[in-house]
Structure formats: structure tokens, C-alpha cells
Amino acid sequence: MITVHSPTVGLAPWCPAVDENVGAAAIYGPPDRAFRPRGFSPRRR
């Protein structure tokens, strides 16, 4: 399983709970296997 994390970043003055957001995007995969040589693509249903 591969998981993609995409946080919100920047200012959001309209929402006091998350008025300023920082973070970085990431792609997580299983530690015991490498990613496929040709990369990966989302599954289509």
C-alpha cells in the first residue's frame, strides 16, 4: 500500500482553528520493498 499525504499550507484567516498552516507533502510506502522502476499511478475503479 502506498499513502500520499498532502497538507494544507499558507494562511487561512477565515478559520481560527487553522489560521496558519505549515507542512510538507510526502509519499509513504512499505519499508521492505522499493517502488516500481516505472513509478506508480492511482488505481482506477
FIKOLZA-1660 file (N, C-alpha, C; in steps of 0.1 Angstrom, whole numbers, plus 5000, padded with zeros to 4 digits):
% residues 45
   i   px   py   pz ch aa at
   1 5008 4988 5000  A  M  N
   1 5000 5000 5000  A  M CA
   1 5009 5012 5000  A  M  C
   2 5005 5022 4992  A  I  N
   2 5012 5035 4992  A  I CA
   2 5002 5045 4996  A  I  C
   3 5007 5054 5005  A  T  N
   3 4999 5065 5010  A  T CA
   3 5005 5079 5007  A  T  C
   4 4996 5088 5002  A  V  N
   4 5001 5101 4999  A  V CA
   4 4995 5111 5009  A  V  C
   5 5003 5120 5014  A  H  N
   5 4999 5130 5024  A  H CA
   5 5001 5143 5018  A  H  C
   6 4990 5151 5017  A  S  N
   6 4990 5164 5012  A  S CA
   6 4984 5174 5021  A  S  C
   7 4993 5181 5029  A  P  N
   7 4987 5190 5039  A  P CA
   7 4983 5204 5033  A  P  C
   8 4975 5211 5041  A  T  N
   8 4972 5225 5037  A  T CA
   8 4983 5233 5041  A  T  C
   9 4986 5243 5033  A  V  N
   9 4997 5252 5037  A  V CA
   9 4993 5267 5034  A  V  C
  10 4998 5276 5041  A  G  N
  10 4995 5290 5039  A  G CA
  10 4986 5296 5050  A  G  C
  11 4982 5308 5047  A  L  N
  11 4973 5315 5057  A  L CA
  11 4959 5312 5054  A  L  C
  12 4951 5310 5065  A  A  N
  12 4936 5308 5064  A  A CA
  12 4930 5317 5074  A  A  C
  13 4929 5330 5072  A  P  N
  13 4924 5339 5083  A  P CA
  13 4909 5337 5085  A  P  C
  14 4902 5330 5076  A  W  N
  14 4888 5328 5078  A  W CA
  14 4885 5316 5087  A  W  C
  15 4895 5309 5091  A  C  N
  15 4893 5297 5100  A  C CA
  15 4903 5298 5112  A  C  C
  16 4898 5303 5124  A  P  N
  16 4907 5305 5135  A  P CA
  16 4914 5292 5140  A  P  C
  17 4908 5280 5138  A  A  N
  17 4915 5268 5142  A  A CA
  17 4928 5265 5135  A  A  C
  18 4928 5269 5122  A  V  N
  18 4940 5266 5114  A  V CA
  18 4944 5279 5107  A  V  C
  19 4946 5290 5114  A  D  N
  19 4949 5303 5108  A  D CA
  19 4962 5303 5101  A  D  C
  20 4972 5295 5105  A  E  N
  20 4984 5294 5097  A  E CA
  20 4989 5280 5096  A  E  C
  21 4991 5275 5084  A  N  N
  21 4994 5261 5082  A  N CA
  21 5008 5259 5076  A  N  C
  22 5015 5250 5081  A  V  N
  22 5028 5246 5075  A  V CA
  22 5029 5231 5074  A  V  C
  23 5037 5226 5065  A  G  N
  23 5038 5212 5063  A  G CA
  23 5045 5209 5050  A  G  C
  24 5047 5196 5048  A  A  N
  24 5053 5191 5036  A  A CA
  24 5046 5179 5031  A  A  C
  25 5045 5178 5018  A  A  N
  25 5038 5166 5012  A  A CA
  25 5048 5154 5013  A  A  C
  26 5042 5142 5013  A  A  N
  26 5050 5130 5014  A  A CA
  26 5043 5118 5008  A  A  C
  27 5051 5109 5003  A  I  N
  27 5046 5096 4998  A  I CA
  27 5052 5085 5007  A  I  C
  28 5044 5077 5013  A  Y  N
  28 5049 5066 5021  A  Y CA
  28 5046 5053 5015  A  Y  C
  29 5056 5044 5016  A  G  N
  29 5054 5031 5010  A  G CA
  29 5060 5020 5020  A  G  C
  30 5058 5008 5017  A  P  N
  30 5063 4997 5026  A  P CA
  30 5078 4998 5027  A  P  C
  31 5084 4996 5039  A  P  N
  31 5098 4997 5040  A  P CA
  31 5106 4984 5035  A  P  C
  32 5099 4974 5032  A  D  N
  32 5105 4961 5028  A  D CA
  32 5106 4960 5013  A  D  C
  33 5100 4969 5005  A  R  N
  33 5101 4968 4991  A  R CA
  33 5103 4982 4985  A  R  C
  34 5110 4982 4974  A  A  N
  34 5112 4995 4967  A  A CA
  34 5100 4998 4958  A  A  C
  35 5099 5011 4954  A  F  N
  35 5089 5015 4944  A  F CA
  35 5092 5008 4931  A  F  C
  36 5082 5006 4923  A  R  N
  36 5084 5001 4910  A  R CA
  36 5093 5010 4901  A  R  C
  37 5101 5004 4892  A  P  N
  37 5110 5012 4884  A  P CA
  37 5103 5023 4876  A  P  C
  38 5091 5020 4872  A  R  N
  38 5084 5030 4863  A  R CA
  38 5075 5039 4872  A  R  C
  39 5076 5039 4885  A  G  N
  39 5068 5047 4893  A  G CA
  39 5055 5041 4897  A  G  C
  40 5045 5049 4900  A  F  N
  40 5032 5043 4904  A  F CA
  40 5021 5053 4899  A  F  C
  41 5009 5048 4898  A  S  N
  41 4998 5056 4894  A  S CA
  41 4986 5052 4902  A  S  C
  42 4976 5061 4904  A  P  N
  42 4965 5058 4912  A  P CA
  42 4956 5047 4905  A  P  C
  43 4950 5039 4914  A  R  N
  43 4941 5029 4909  A  R CA
  43 4928 5035 4903  A  R  C
  44 4923 5030 4893  A  R  N
  44 4910 5034 4887  A  R CA
  44 4900 5024 4890  A  R  C
  45 4888 5029 4894  A  R  N
  45 4878 5020 4898  A  R CA
  45 4867 5019 4887  A  R  C
% end
